Amino acid sequence: MATPEQLSEFLAQVERRAFKQAAYAIRDDHAALDIVQDAMMRLADKYGMRPVNEFPMLFQRILQNAIRDYYRRQKVRNLWTTLLSSFSAGEDGEDERDPLETLAGEANANDDPAVQAERAQQLAIIERAVQRLPGRQREAFLLRYWEDLDVAETAAVMGCSEGSVKTHCSRAVHALAAALRTEGLES
């Protein structure tokens, strides 16, 4: 059984990656923060007393379900908004900084500013390429290569077969490689 300290430590370890995963999936930083917070609360409330080794799979499943729930709510909300109103509820393009972007220790402060700028540009290119992936490919890619889940764990989280996970990952890797090559980044 996990202690509250172990649960807190686990949540602290996964919060930034979970935020990025949700932000890539729904492309709205504010909603992504809400989704991650809700997923963390659900894990703590319903599964906080489980063994620590079960937390990664449980949390990923909760997070993916929360993202799907968001899409379902948006679909219904958009349908009724469209049907009941002739006014579009479009959002103006607010360009806010990601509050979780500035991680301590992410870039070495002693690095040459040119190296830091080049690294930031490369990361931005990679993030845009990941965001352009289709949803299931992005989900499989992030779970396999970012969250470091194996094929069986990824299939369990995504609710699909292991073959589907392999297909989505393969397509994602090929699409990312092509996108990065067009941007001038070679592996």
N, C-alpha and C positions, 0 to 999 in steps of 0.2 A: 504494500500500500504506500502511496506517495504521501509525503508530508507537504504542508503548505509552502515550505521553502523550496522544495523540489519542483512543485508546480509553478511557482513564481519564477524560478530560474529557467525552466523550460520555456515559459511564455516570453521571457526577456530574450532568449536565444532566437526565437522564431518570429518575433514581431516585425522586424524590418523586411525579411524575405516574404512574409505573409502579406504585408502591405504592398510590396512590389507585385506580387502575384495577383492580388485583387485589382490593383491599379491597371495592370496590363489587361486583365480580363474585362473590366468595365469602363476603363478610360475616364474615370472620374475620381480624383484624389479624395474628395470629401466623402463620397459614398464608400470608397475603398477603406478609408479609416473606420467608418461605421461598421462595415462588414467584418473587418478584422477584430474590432472590439467586441462585436456580438459573438463571433466565433470563439474568442477567448473566454467570454463570460459563459457560454454554453459548455465549453470544456470544463471550466472550473466548477460550474454548478452541477452538471450531470455526471462528470467522469473524474472529478478531482481526486477521488479516493482510489482510482485504479492504479496499477503498477506503472512506474515511470516509463518503462519500455513500451507501453501501449500508447503513450501520448502522441508521438509523431503521426501514426496512422489515424488515430481518432481525430486529431486536430485537422489534418489534411482533409479528411472526409467532411468534417463539420464546415470547414472553410469552403470547399467546393460546393456543398449543398447551399451555403449562404449566398454564394455567387449566383448559383442557378435560381434561387428564390428571388434575388434582386432582379434578374432578367424576367422572371415570370411577372413580378409586380409591375415592372416597367412596361411590359407588353400590355397588360390589362389597363394600366393607367393611360398609356398612349392611345389605346383603342377607344376608351371612353372620352378622352380629351378630344380626339379627332371627331368622334361622332357627335359630341355635345357642344362643340365650340368651333367657330370658324377661325379663331385666333390661334396661331401657333405659339407654343410655350417654349420657344427656342431660347437657349442660354447665350448670353454674350460671351465672347472669347476671353474670359479672364485668364491671365497668365500669372498664376501664383507659383511660388517656389514650393517644391516638395519639402515638407517639414522634416522628413526622415532622410533627406539626401545628404545632409552634412554629418556624416558619421565620423566619430573620433577615430583616428588611425587609418582611415580609408586611403588617404594620400599622405605620403611622408612630407612633412613640412620642410625638410632639408633638400628635397628634390629641386632641380632646376625648374624655374617657372615655365620654360618652354616644354619640358617633359610633362609637367602637370597639365598644361593647356592641351597638349597632344592627347594625353590620357583622357581628359574630360571630353574632347571631341570624339575620340574613339568610342567611349562609353555611350555618348549620346547617339551615335550612329547605330550601335548595337541595340540599344533600347528601342529606337524607332523600328529597326528591323524585326525585333521580337514582337512589338505592338502590332505590326502589320500581318503577322501570322494569323491564319484562321483559328477560331477559339479552341477547338479540340486539339489542334496541333500545338498551340501555345501551351495549353494545359498539360499535355503529355510531356512536352519538352521541359517545362519548368519543373514538373514533378520528378522527372528522371534525372535531369542534369543539374538542376539548381538545388532541389530538395534531396537529391541523391537517393531516391527510392529505387528499388529494383523493379523489374517488369511486373512481377506479381503484385507488389504493393501498389504500384501505379494503377494497374488494372482494377484493383479493389477500390481505390480512391475514386477513380473515374467511372466505375460501374460498367466496365466493358471487358472484352476478352484481352488476353495477353497479346494476341496477334494484332488487335486493333492498336494497342499501345505501341508496338513495334512499327506498325505502318505510320501512325501519326508522328512518331519520333523521327523516323527516316525522312518523311516528307518535310518535317520542320527543319531538320539539319540541312537538307539539300536546298530548301528555300532560303534559309539564312546564309548559307555559303554563297549562293548566287547573289543575294542582295548585298552582302558585304563585299563581294568581288566588284560589283558595279560601283560601290562607294570607294573602291581603291584599297580595301583592307584584305590582305591575303592571310590565310592561316599558316 
